[in-house]
Amino acid sequence: MARIYGPTWLEFLVALSRVAGDAIAQRWFTRHLSSEASTFVHPSIRGKTCIVTGPTSGIGLETAKELALAGAHVVLACRNVQRGQELAAKWAQESGRALSTEVRCLNLSSLEGVRTFVSGWKARGGPVHVLINNAGIFNMGAPRRETVDGLEEHWGINYLASVLLTLLLLPYLAQAGSSRVVMVSSMMQELGSIDLDDPNLTQPESYWSVKAYSNSKLAQVIFTNALQRKLSESSGINCIALHPGEALTDVARSLPRFIQRLQKHLLSSILLTPSQGARCTLFVATNEEVIKVAGAIRSQQYRSGPYYFSNLEPNDVPRIARDEMLVEELWASTLKQLDLPADPLSKIKFLLASPHQGLG
């Protein structure tokens, strides 16, 4: 029997209208928010270590920059180290003061690349106060492609690599005493489904990049909320997913160049700027009221969240993301795909005493 969890046709059509409506009206329902991303960085972030993936373009760039300007120690975890170094130097020059940044190579298209990054962090040592899983791909209109691990690229990069990074860094997040995992997802997760028997969408004739992207974003939200419930309050770790809004980024880079130009021209009036798109990430990563909402998961008062929208309000998640059977099956399937122990959280106490050990 196929183990596929997805929306009904009616739910899919409603979700499609919601996604379209969000893109069209987002500037209206976020009109009360300042366009300055720096407004949403809480000053308590000063001196704390923040790892930001995908920090060299779009929302990730604005997120990393504003955290650095606010006095955080920002780790730019990126594939293009030279680009990261150039950006860090540029921010310092523009601000006229020294900023606390470091650039580390992270290749999310390879699970071994994730493990290499974490091995480097173990050698470096030190707590992680905020992990922002911002990096991701959406190869709109592209045919099915695989990572070096043989994974469908959206599933492998957006979901599995981010999950692996999060789980392997848990000891260092716990070491901080109070920390956050921020998963930058997308409202397009409402269009997604989870095929537990074929998460890599191996049938090319039925492949659609929009479906692949939506599936990976749905899985991100399910995992983030599951991890939040599974982690004890004493761990000091809180996990929050968010939808930053539809921002004008290079998401259409896989399309023909003339379509890219047309997209930028037509959508620039309704899409958020990358700086506006970073508002929600910065708010969730630094604001204390978010922790109160996150804590409600553990008491089952807010079982399906928190999942923050671009208007900085917590929202509900799709019906299938609340399916407890799916949550547990996806959790087990994910650990198996990553070749991690069945209960990776059980080692955290031991790892706090021996922070140079690993989960797997």
NUNUMI-772718 format. One record per residue (C-alpha): x, y, z; residue in one letter. Coordinates in steps of 0.1 Angstrom, whole numbers, padded with zeros to 4 digits, always signed. Each point is the difference from the previous one (the first is absolute). Layout:
BEGIN
XYZa;...
This chain:
BEGIN
+0000+0000+0000m;+0014+0034-0010a;+0008+0023+0029r;-0008+0033-0016i;-0012+0029+0021y;-0013+0030-0019g;-0028+0025-0003p;-0034-0008-0016t;-0007+0017-0033w;-0021+0025+0018l;+0027+0007+0026e;+0025+0004-0028f;-0021+0025-0019l;-0006+0020+0032v;+0038-0001+0008a;+0007+0011-0036l;-0023+0030+0004s;+0016+0008+0034r;+0035-0001-0014v;-0010+0022-0029a;-0019+0024+0023g;+0030+0002+0023d;+0023+0010-0028a;-0024+0026-0013i;-0011+0015+0034a;+0031-0005+0022q;+0011+0036-0003r;-0034+0011+0012w;-0002-0022+0031f;+0036+0008+0009t;-0005+0037-0006r;+0002+0007+0038h;+0036-0014+0001l;+0030+0022-0006s;+0019-0007-0032s;+0032+0002+0020e;+0010-0036+0009a;+0022+0013+0028s;-0032+0010+0019t;-0007-0037+0007f;+0033-0010+0015v;-0002-0001+0038h;+0030+0015+0017p;+0005-0031+0022s;+0016-0017-0030i;+0032+0020+0005r;+0029-0024+0007g;-0019-0031-0009k;+0012-0025-0027t;-0024-0003-0029c;+0006-0024-0029i;-0018+0010-0032v;-0002-0023-0030t;-0004+0015-0034g;+0014+0034+0011p;+0014+0012-0033t;-0032+0011-0018s;-0037+0009+0005g;-0016-0003+0034i;+0030-0018+0015g;+0023+0028-0009l;-0022+0026+0017e;-0004-0022+0030t;+0037-0006+0005a;+0008+0037-0006k;-0025+0013+0025e;+0010-0025+0027l;+0036+0010-0005a;-0008+0037+0002l;-0020-0006+0032a;+0032-0014+0017g;-0005-0038-0004a;+0028-0022-0010h;-0012-0012-0034v;+0012-0032-0016v;-0006+0002-0037l;-0004-0037-0010a;+0002+0000-0037c;+0013-0019-0030r;+0018+0030-0015n;+0025+0010+0028v;+0015+0028-0021q;-0034+0016-0005r;-0007-0003+0037g;+0033+0016+0009q;-0006+0029-0025e;-0034+0006+0015l;+0013+0000+0036a;+0027+0025-0010a;-0025+0022-0019k;-0024+0002+0030w;+0029+0010+0023a;+0011+0026-0024q;-0035+0015-0005e;-0006+0000+0038s;+0033+0016+0007g;+0007-0024+0029r;+0013-0035+0006a;-0027-0027-0002l;+0003-0034+0016s;-0004-0025-0029t;+0016-0032-0012e;-0005-0019-0033v;-0002-0038-0001r;-0005-0023-0029c;-0033-0018-0001l;-0011-0020-0030n;-0036-0010+0005l;-0001-0019-0033s;+0020-0028+0017s;-0008-0016+0034l;+0037-0006+0004e;+0004+0038-0005g;-0023+0005+0030v;+0019-0025+0021r;+0033+0018-0009t;-0014+0033+0011f;-0010-0014+0034v;+0033-0018+0004s;+0016+0034-0005g;-0023+0015+0026w;+0010-0028+0025k;+0036+0009-0006a;-0007+0037+0005r;-0021-0005+0031g;-0025+0024+0015g;-0038+0003+0003p;-0025+0009-0027v;-0027+0023+0012h;-0020+0003-0032v;+0000-0024-0031l;-0018+0015-0029i;-0008-0025-0027n;-0005+0025-0028n;+0017-0017-0029a;-0021-0017-0026g;-0007-0004-0037i;-0030+0002-0022f;+0009-0009-0035n;-0032+0011-0016m;-0008-0017-0032g;+0031-0022+0000a;-0001-0038-0006p;+0007-0024+0028r;+0036+0002+0013r;+0019-0018+0027e;+0026+0009+0026t;+0033-0019+0002v;-0018-0023+0025d;-0026-0010-0026g;-0028+0021+0017l;-0025+0021-0018e;+0016+0034+0003e;-0028+0019+0018h;-0005-0029+0025w;+0038-0005+0005g;+0010+0037+0004i;-0031+0017+0014n;-0010-0027+0024y;+0025-0028+0007l;+0031+0022+0001a;-0016+0026+0022s;-0013-0028+0024v;+0034-0016+0001l;+0017+0033+0008l;-0025+0007+0028t;+0003-0034+0016l;+0037-0001-0001l;+0003+0035+0015l;-0025-0007+0029l;+0028-0005+0026p;+0014+0034-0008y;-0035+0016+0001l;-0006-0017+0033a;+0034+0013+0012q;-0012+0035-0005a;-0025-0004+0028g;-0027+0018-0019s;-0001-0003-0038s;-0022-0001-0031r;-0003-0020-0032v;-0017+0021-0026v;-0013-0018-0031m;-0007+0024-0029v;-0028-0019-0018s;-0027+0013-0024s;-0037+0003-0002m;+0003-0023-0030m;+0002-0028+0025q;-0038+0001-0001e;+0002-0014-0035l;+0023-0028+0011g;-0005-0037+0007s;+0022-0027+0015i;+0006-0033-0018d;+0017-0021+0026l;+0007-0028-0025d;+0014+0024-0027d;+0011+0033+0016p;+0025+0005-0028n;-0027+0000-0027l;+0018-0025-0022t;-0027-0001-0027q;+0012+0026-0025p;-0032+0000-0020e;-0019+0013+0030s;+0027+0024+0013y;-0008+0036+0005w;+0025+0024+0017s;-0027+0019+0017v;-0012-0032+0016k;+0035-0010+0010a;+0007+0034+0016y;-0034+0000+0018s;+0006-0035+0014n;+0034+0010+0013s;-0015+0031+0017k;-0028-0020+0016l;+0025-0025+0013a;+0020+0028+0015q;-0030+0013+0020v;-0010-0035+0012i;+0036-0008+0011f;+0005+0034+0018t;-0032-0004+0020n;+0007-0036+0008a;+0035+0008+0012l;-0014+0028+0022q;-0024-0025+0017r;+0027-0027+0004k;+0026+0023+0015l;-0004+0005+0038s;-0004+0034+0014e;+0032-0005+0019s;+0020-0002-0033s;-0005+0037-0004g;-0006-0004-0037i;-0031+0013-0018n;-0008-0008-0036c;-0022+0023-0021i;-0010-0001-0037a;-0010+0031-0020l;-0012+0013-0034h;+0019+0031-0007p;-0023+0012-0028g;+0005-0001-0037e;+0031+0020-0007a;+0017+0011-0032l;+0030-0024-0002t;+0016-0021-0027d;-0025-0028+0004v;-0006+0001-0037a;+0036-0004-0010r;-0006-0034-0016s;-0025+0016-0025l;+0010+0016-0033p;+0016+0034+0005r;-0028+0019-0017f;-0025-0016+0024i;+0022+0010+0029q;-0001+0036-0011r;-0037-0001-0006l;-0006-0015+0034q;+0021+0027+0017k;-0018+0028-0018h;-0035-0013+0006l;+0004-0012+0036l;+0022+0028+0014s;-0031+0019+0010s;-0015-0027+0021i;+0029-0021+0013l;+0019+0010+0031l;+0036+0012-0002t;+0026-0024+0015p;+0003+0024+0029s;-0038-0001+0006q;+0002-0038-0003g;+0026-0001+0027a;-0023+0017+0026r;-0017-0032+0011c;+0032-0020+0002t;+0016+0026+0022l;-0031+0003+0022f;-0002-0037+0005v;+0037-0003+0006a;+0003+0027+0026t;-0034+0010+0016n;-0009-0014+0034e;-0037-0002-0006e;+0007-0027-0026v;+0013-0023+0028i;-0033+0002+0018k;-0019-0012-0031v;+0026-0027-0006a;-0003-0012+0036g;-0037-0005-0005a;+0007-0030-0023i;+0015-0019+0029r;-0031+0005+0021s;-0021-0009-0031q;-0018+0034+0002q;+0011+0008-0036y;+0006-0034-0014r;+0003+0010-0036s;+0023+0029+0003g;+0017+0023+0004p;+0002+0007-0037y;+0006+0037-0005y;-0012+0020-0030f;+0015+0031-0016s;-0023+0022+0021n;+0018-0013+0031l;-0030-0019+0013e;-0001-0037+0008p;-0023-0021-0022n;-0014-0034-0004d;+0015-0027-0023v;-0018-0022-0025p;-0021-0030+0012r;+0026-0026-0011i;+0027+0018+0019a;-0021-0008+0032r;-0003-0037-0009d;+0018-0017+0029e;+0005-0032-0020m;+0016+0019-0028l;+0022+0020+0025v;+0014-0032+0015e;+0004-0018-0032e;+0018+0029-0017l;+0022+0004+0031w;+0010-0037-0001a;+0004+0001-0038s;+0022+0031+0001t;+0024-0015+0026l;+0003-0031-0021k;+0008+0020-0032q;+0026+0019+0020l;+0015-0032+0015d;-0005+0015+0035l;-0009-0019+0032p;-0037-0005+0007a;+0001+0023+0030d;+0026+0027-0008p;-0012+0022+0028l;+0009-0025+0027s;+0037+0009-0003k;-0003+0037+0007i;+0007-0002+0037k;+0031-0021-0006f;+0011+0023-0028l;-0003+0030+0023l;+0026-0016+0022a;+0021-0010-0030s;-0007+0027-0026p;+0026-0014-0025h;-0020-0032-0005q;-0027-0003-0026g;-0034-0014-0006l;+0009-0023-0028g;
